[in-house]
Amino acid sequence: MKQLNLNWVTEGLMDFEYKKYLLLAYLQEVSHDFDEKKLYPVLSDLLLHYNNLITIKRNKTYVSNHFPKQISKIDLEIFKVEFEKLIADEEYMEDVEAIIDYAIPTMHRQLEEGKEIYQEVEEDLKIFPVGIVSLNPEEGYMMLTKSSSKETSVYSYMITIFEGANEKFRGIKTQFVGNYSRSFSHTFEEIKFQLIKEFKNIPNPATYVVESKFEYPLNETLLPVAKRSLVRYIYQSAA
């Protein structure tokens, strides 16, 4: 996918039409991924760019401190370099504000499209435990399957908690274990029993099925949405 530099607004040629070209080329790639129902990493990348623009818009100090500077005079006697900020250029700042004012609503429309796809996938997923619910639901197996398929992709998972500045966040790490065939006699419970025999490091693993009715790109959409949905399901069930 075509990448957009993190500082694309404040770096390089400061020309509205040029910046608009960069933005639209990037968003065309985003739109192409969304058309194919591919959410990651494009959705998180788009959100990062959008939040950066909001930050710049709200914080004029940030803008001032991040614009390039020109050397206006070098005093060789005291080795002092004085900088003249380009922010003083009224025309320059008008271009910057025009770019930001154009980019924010344009990106917002793409974000809404991505969120709609995410919600569509999320609402399609059905999650349920396999067998007796473990006392430690933060480590175990996730069985990812499509309702019309006879194959189940199994991932081991571990939920981690890390602290931000003001709150705690939950993350989930997964590792692919293998694909298992499912039939009338070889049920999810049988697959779980097989996993316990094969991998004795977790004697009573928490095991959940995440089932989808529709086909989605695995790595770009289904797996990341399934992981986030499983974390929420586990903690909502425990509440």
VODRENSE-702268 format. One line per 5 residues: for each residue x, y, z of C-alpha. Coordinates in Angstrom, 2 decimals, m for minus. Layout:
<sites>
X Y Z ~ ...
</sites>
This chain:
<sites>
0.00 0.00 0.00 ~ 1.17 3.53 m0.76 ~ 2.36 5.11 2.48 ~ 1.81 8.67 3.60 ~ 4.68 10.23 5.53
3.74 10.88 9.14 ~ 4.74 14.54 8.77 ~ 3.39 14.94 5.25 ~ 1.66 18.25 6.07 ~ 4.71 20.01 7.47
7.50 18.49 5.34 ~ 8.47 18.88 1.71 ~ 7.04 21.24 m0.88 ~ 4.42 23.49 0.68 ~ 1.89 23.70 m2.12
m1.82 23.03 m1.72 ~ m2.25 21.15 m5.02 ~ 0.82 19.00 m4.37 ~ m0.32 18.09 m0.85 ~ m3.81 17.38 m2.17
m2.28 15.04 m4.76 ~ m0.35 13.17 m2.03 ~ m3.45 12.84 0.11 ~ m5.75 11.66 m2.68 ~ m3.18 9.12 m3.92
m2.97 7.71 m0.39 ~ m6.76 7.67 0.07 ~ m7.19 5.93 m3.27 ~ m5.07 3.07 m1.90 ~ m7.12 3.10 1.30
m10.35 2.95 m0.69 ~ m9.01 0.02 m2.74 ~ m8.29 m1.94 0.45 ~ m11.71 m1.11 1.89 ~ m13.37 m2.27 m1.35
m11.70 m5.64 m0.74 ~ m12.81 m5.58 2.94 ~ m9.19 m5.26 4.09 ~ m9.04 m3.27 7.33 ~ m5.52 m3.65 8.70
m3.05 m2.10 8.80 ~ m4.77 0.56 6.69 ~ m7.50 1.52 9.20 ~ m5.10 2.09 12.10 ~ m2.72 4.00 9.79
m5.56 6.22 8.57 ~ m6.70 6.87 12.14 ~ m3.16 7.89 13.11 ~ m2.99 10.43 10.28 ~ m6.44 11.77 11.11
m5.60 12.23 14.79 ~ m2.36 14.00 13.85 ~ m4.32 16.49 11.75 ~ m6.76 17.11 14.60 ~ m3.81 17.71 16.94
m2.26 20.21 14.53 ~ m5.58 21.95 14.05 ~ m6.19 22.30 17.77 ~ m2.70 23.14 18.88 ~ m1.11 26.09 17.13
2.01 25.71 19.27 ~ 2.56 22.26 17.80 ~ 2.38 23.69 14.30 ~ 4.80 26.48 15.13 ~ 7.38 24.16 16.65
7.31 21.65 13.81 ~ 7.71 23.90 10.81 ~ 11.14 24.17 9.16 ~ 13.37 27.10 10.00 ~ 15.69 29.27 7.96
19.09 30.54 9.03 ~ 18.76 34.32 8.95 ~ 22.14 35.35 10.42 ~ 25.28 33.67 11.71 ~ 27.28 35.61 14.27
30.76 34.08 14.02 ~ 31.99 35.94 17.10 ~ 29.62 34.30 19.56 ~ 28.74 31.29 17.39 ~ 25.09 32.16 17.65
22.66 31.01 14.99 ~ 19.38 32.85 14.77 ~ 16.43 31.23 13.09 ~ 13.60 32.89 11.32 ~ 10.51 30.68 11.34
8.67 30.25 8.12 ~ 5.46 30.46 10.09 ~ 5.82 34.22 9.79 ~ 5.08 33.92 6.12 ~ 1.37 34.65 5.86
0.95 32.97 2.50 ~ 2.75 29.87 3.77 ~ 0.41 29.56 6.73 ~ m2.62 30.04 4.54 ~ m1.49 27.06 2.46
m1.02 24.95 5.59 ~ m4.43 25.78 6.97 ~ m6.03 25.13 3.59 ~ m4.40 21.69 3.44 ~ m5.53 20.79 6.96
m9.06 22.09 6.39 ~ m9.31 20.01 3.22 ~ m7.67 16.87 4.63 ~ m9.65 16.49 7.87 ~ m13.15 16.02 6.37
m11.74 14.01 3.46 ~ m10.01 11.58 5.82 ~ m13.05 11.52 8.10 ~ m15.23 10.16 5.28 ~ m12.75 7.35 4.67
m12.58 6.61 8.39 ~ m16.36 6.28 8.59 ~ m16.27 3.80 5.73 ~ m13.62 1.75 7.54 ~ m15.58 1.82 10.79
m18.70 0.61 8.98 ~ m16.78 m2.36 7.59 ~ m15.35 m3.10 11.05 ~ m18.83 m3.00 12.58 ~ m20.17 m5.23 9.82
m17.49 m7.85 10.53 ~ m17.87 m7.52 14.29 ~ m21.65 m8.02 14.14 ~ m21.17 m11.05 11.91 ~ m19.02 m12.86 14.48
m20.50 m15.38 16.89 ~ m18.39 m16.24 19.96 ~ m18.99 m19.08 22.42 ~ m16.90 m21.19 24.82 ~ m15.99 m24.80 24.20
m16.63 m27.08 27.17 ~ m16.21 m25.89 30.75 ~ m15.08 m22.28 31.04 ~ m11.58 m22.10 32.50 ~ m10.89 m20.18 35.71
m8.12 m18.45 33.77 ~ m9.72 m17.12 30.57 ~ m6.68 m14.97 29.77 ~ m4.77 m17.86 28.20 ~ m5.98 m20.60 25.91
m7.12 m21.28 22.36 ~ m9.21 m19.41 19.84 ~ m10.91 m21.51 17.16 ~ m11.55 m19.38 14.11 ~ m13.99 m20.80 11.59
m16.61 m20.02 9.00 ~ m20.04 m21.50 9.70 ~ m20.21 m23.17 6.28 ~ m16.65 m24.54 6.46 ~ m15.45 m27.86 7.83
m12.03 m26.44 8.68 ~ m11.12 m24.67 11.90 ~ m7.99 m22.55 12.33 ~ m6.68 m22.76 15.88 ~ m4.61 m20.05 17.56
m3.15 m20.05 21.04 ~ m3.74 m16.72 22.74 ~ m2.59 m14.78 25.76 ~ m4.18 m11.56 26.99 ~ m1.75 m8.95 28.27
m2.41 m5.81 30.28 ~ m0.27 m2.71 29.94 ~ m0.63 0.69 31.52 ~ m0.91 3.99 29.72 ~ m0.61 7.43 31.26
m4.08 7.40 32.78 ~ m5.56 3.96 32.24 ~ m4.89 0.28 31.62 ~ m5.16 m1.35 28.22 ~ m5.68 m4.97 27.24
m3.90 m6.54 24.32 ~ m3.93 m10.06 22.94 ~ m1.07 m12.08 21.46 ~ m1.87 m15.01 19.21 ~ 0.14 m17.76 17.58
m1.12 m20.03 14.86 ~ m1.31 m23.66 16.01 ~ m2.81 m25.40 13.00 ~ m5.87 m26.20 10.91 ~ m8.20 m28.91 12.16
m10.97 m30.65 10.25 ~ m14.41 m30.59 11.81 ~ m17.20 m33.08 11.23 ~ m20.31 m34.45 12.89 ~ m18.16 m36.72 15.05
m15.08 m34.50 15.28 ~ m16.61 m31.52 17.08 ~ m15.09 m28.43 18.66 ~ m14.96 m30.39 21.93 ~ m12.97 m33.16 20.23
m10.55 m30.63 18.77 ~ m10.07 m29.13 22.24 ~ m9.38 m32.58 23.69 ~ m6.85 m33.19 20.91 ~ m5.12 m29.88 21.72
m4.87 m30.81 25.41 ~ m3.19 m34.10 24.46 ~ m0.81 m32.44 22.00 ~ 0.13 m29.44 24.14 ~ 0.38 m30.30 27.81
1.63 m26.88 28.94 ~ m1.99 m25.75 29.40 ~ m3.87 m28.65 31.09 ~ m7.25 m26.88 31.16 ~ m7.14 m24.19 28.48
m9.84 m21.60 28.00 ~ m11.17 m22.31 24.53 ~ m13.49 m20.18 22.45 ~ m14.96 m20.47 18.99 ~ m15.13 m17.33 16.86
m17.44 m18.12 13.98 ~ m18.10 m16.01 10.89 ~ m20.94 m16.40 8.41 ~ m19.19 m14.57 5.60 ~ m15.79 m14.63 3.92
m13.30 m11.92 4.89 ~ m9.54 m11.54 4.28 ~ m7.97 m13.50 7.13 ~ m4.89 m11.52 8.16 ~ m6.14 m8.07 7.18
m9.65 m8.31 8.65 ~ m11.04 m11.48 10.20 ~ m8.17 m12.30 12.55 ~ m7.61 m8.79 13.98 ~ m11.36 m8.18 14.47
m11.78 m11.65 16.01 ~ m8.96 m10.99 18.48 ~ m10.44 m7.69 19.67 ~ m13.92 m9.17 19.84 ~ m12.70 m12.13 21.90
m11.03 m9.86 24.47 ~ m14.23 m7.86 24.86 ~ m16.35 m11.05 25.08 ~ m14.15 m12.53 27.81 ~ m14.25 m9.45 30.03
m17.93 m8.78 29.45 ~ m18.68 m12.37 30.47 ~ m16.56 m11.98 33.61 ~ m18.26 m8.71 34.63
</sites>
